[in-house]
Structure formats: C-alpha cells, structure tokens
C-alpha cells in the first residue's frame, strides 16, 4: 500500500519491546516505518543482531533490564516516545494498512482515546484465527499506561475510563503461534511464572485470572478450569463485561477443553453457557455444533452449523476464528450431517442439510442426484419438493447440471406442472437444446394440448434432425 503524501505519520510513534527478534524484526520495522514519524525499540537483553537491525532502520534503541514485568518494559517505550499517538507492535508481527484514510482519521480526531485492530494469528495447520487487540492510543491521556506482568493492559482503557473503538482497514499479521517461534522461546514456563505473580498482585482482576488460565498447560487442567471460573465470576461482577473479548474467549476455550477430553455432553453444555452471553459468537456456535455432532444429535448439529452462517454470526465483533474459516467448517459440518441423514434414510432432513451447506463440492451434487432418483424409485413423492429446494440451493451451474435430468424424471413420474416449470426455465437459458423441446412437448401432450406438442416436436427436429424421440412422437400424432 502506497503511503499518501499528506498522511500524518508525524503523529505516530512506533513503540516496541524486543529480545532476540533478529529473524523477524526487519519485516516488522519495514511494515511500520512508512506510517510512523519515529520508531522506539526497547531491548530487554538481546544476544543476537536485534539491536543492530533496529538501529539500521533508524529506530531509537533503549536498553531496559528485564524484571519479569511486560508492563514496565512497555511503559519505558512510551516514555521514550515523543509523538502524540503510540502504535504498539511485537517483533513477530507486521502492520497491514488497507485504508490509509481510516488510520489518518484515527490519529487526527479527539473523540476516541485509542483503537483496536484485528490481529491475524497464523498457525502451522493452515488455520488463521483473528482477535481484536488494543494497539493504537494517545500517550498523554491520563491512565494510558500499561499494568500487569503478563498480557498487559492499558489501565484507563481496561477500566472503561476512556472511549475506544475498533478501527477497520488496519490489521496485524502475527507469527508468534507458529511452532518454530514457540519452540525458540521459553514461553510456557515464563508465562506461568508471570501469571502467578499477576493474580497475587491483582486478585480481584478478572483479566489476571484469565491470563493464569491461558498460561497453564494441559496437565494442569483442573487448575486451568478453576482459574477460568474465577475470571467468569469476576467478569460477571464488573461493569461492561458483556463487551469483553476475554470473556468470550474463556467460553470458547472451556468448550474446546471439554471437547478434547472426549466429553461431548460437557462440551455442548459449555458452549450453551457461553452462547447465553454471546448468542452470535460464530466460534461458540461452531464448537456447539461439533459437540452435537459427536453426540449424534443431528437436529442440534444442523441447527448450530446453519447458525454459523447467519449475518449476525458473520458480523460478531469478538471472533477468534477467521469468519471465512468458520463458514467453511460450518458448511463442511452440514454436508456431514446431510450425508449421515441420507444414509439413515432421512431423505428430507438430509437434503435440507446439504441445501443449507450451499454450493461447495461436487460430491453434494452427486449425493443429491442419487437420492432424488431413490425418491422416485421408492415413490416417496411427498419429499420431491424438498429435493427440488435442495437442488436449487446448489447454485446455478451445478443446478443446471441436474435440472434437465430431474425434470425428465418428474415428467415420467406424472409431475407434469413441476417438470414443465423446470424445462421451460432450462429452455430459456439453453434454447439450442433440442431435448428440452421434446420434453416440453411431452408435458403439453400429457396436458391434452396435442397442437402445442406438435409444434414443439417440430422445433426439436429442426434443431436435431432425426431426433430419436421427436420423430416417432410426431408419427404417432399423425
């Protein structure tokens, strides 16, 4: 993205704390440099080329001894900065500015004290999660300093003393959850140590207990559960808790923890508990659906997967999973439900699930086509309408691939009006298809309109002389 000539970069200081980030720091600084008036890099004891790289980019390097307190180091970077607005990045992140105008407006207005961006977290399995992070704020406003030894927060923003907003058009690309990055740092042990310090210093802070729960490894599952429960109780007593991304994340993690333990019922119950607070969370809807599927509750699974695809779910502001990934997984879940129900002979419910999944894979088309044929063979004519609705939901191109075949089958089964409707729609789109004129004529004859049938069959022969069905049919009419 090209930086506009009038962009107010002199209003922004990049503020960072780093240690041994030589492998990624250059990309981080290169992504931010065009958008800021100065770069402040606080180094907490690097032994690689981190300091040299920062200096090569023209950053102001501040050496700060590590004292097991992220807030202290963060605040040192804010004190060293000179511009009105602070932009906070870590060494394993890159700034992505899709809308320079939005960022320019943010740092020249006076209503909001700060802004959150969506952070895109990359992972080794190809999934991309996202979460809002508070990373741009006015340094000089009262209370705009960090607190907490780990997963630090800006005090005034966390306490609701200033007005903040989410800034569209700006995001962060984060590599910190990749396996090689995690392996290169002693993060689990350090994080647990700092989290325990945090709950001692702030025992009534729900965020502190949330941080402790995050830091605990799977072998400490009971303590992790207790920490999250303590956080939920404290969030419930705090003002504005319904807007806390942390609370939504706790419910997601609790549901996932229960699912990993193999307890589908507990996972479903945990998801329901979270959805009582955040009814449109696509993450909670997705894990609830998965729990229902594991428990073989097909009705519950279909409803929950479909709920992931609603406009409310797509617009949910606290999503932890990329919205497109949620939709993909939800559609895949609906296809699984659909095929399981078809396999169990539950034709309408199975087709409805496949229809809700939408136009995703050719196997959906094959499954629907096969079961439509089975419906007619079994003379389950009451389910034909459901089958047609499912076919329409496949999307135009795939629907066209089966529409003529279905229309012919319906005409032969005596569903003249439905068949005629499908055939006429197909003719309007492919008027050169001679077969369509024959079968429309067949429906006309079935409707006691022999003159119309004659004209249609003659048209068929004009398009395809010697058509094997139209020629004998005209002969029979005399």
Secondary structure as GFF3:
##gff-version 3
##sequence-region A 1 478
A	DSSP	three_ten_helix	9	11	.	.	.	ID=ss1
A	DSSP	beta_strand	12	18	.	.	.	ID=ss2
A	DSSP	alpha_helix	22	33	.	.	.	ID=ss3
A	DSSP	beta_strand	38	43	.	.	.	ID=ss4
A	DSSP	alpha_helix	50	56	.	.	.	ID=ss5
A	DSSP	beta_strand	60	63	.	.	.	ID=ss6
A	DSSP	alpha_helix	70	80	.	.	.	ID=ss7
A	DSSP	beta_strand	85	88	.	.	.	ID=ss8
A	DSSP	beta_strand	93	97	.	.	.	ID=ss9
A	DSSP	alpha_helix	100	106	.	.	.	ID=ss10
A	DSSP	beta_strand	114	122	.	.	.	ID=ss11
A	DSSP	beta_strand	128	138	.	.	.	ID=ss12
A	DSSP	beta_strand	146	147	.	.	.	ID=ss13
A	DSSP	beta_strand	153	154	.	.	.	ID=ss14
A	DSSP	alpha_helix	155	158	.	.	.	ID=ss15
A	DSSP	beta_strand	164	174	.	.	.	ID=ss16
A	DSSP	alpha_helix	179	183	.	.	.	ID=ss17
A	DSSP	alpha_helix	187	201	.	.	.	ID=ss18
A	DSSP	alpha_helix	206	215	.	.	.	ID=ss19
A	DSSP	three_ten_helix	218	220	.	.	.	ID=ss20
A	DSSP	alpha_helix	221	237	.	.	.	ID=ss21
A	DSSP	three_ten_helix	241	243	.	.	.	ID=ss22
A	DSSP	alpha_helix	245	260	.	.	.	ID=ss23
A	DSSP	alpha_helix	264	277	.	.	.	ID=ss24
A	DSSP	alpha_helix	282	294	.	.	.	ID=ss25
A	DSSP	alpha_helix	298	307	.	.	.	ID=ss26
A	DSSP	alpha_helix	311	314	.	.	.	ID=ss27
A	DSSP	alpha_helix	323	343	.	.	.	ID=ss28
A	DSSP	alpha_helix	347	357	.	.	.	ID=ss29
A	DSSP	alpha_helix	362	377	.	.	.	ID=ss30
A	DSSP	three_ten_helix	381	383	.	.	.	ID=ss31
A	DSSP	alpha_helix	384	392	.	.	.	ID=ss32
A	DSSP	alpha_helix	396	412	.	.	.	ID=ss33
A	DSSP	alpha_helix	416	429	.	.	.	ID=ss34
A	DSSP	alpha_helix	434	446	.	.	.	ID=ss35
A	DSSP	alpha_helix	450	463	.	.	.	ID=ss36
A	DSSP	alpha_helix	470	477	.	.	.	ID=ss37
###
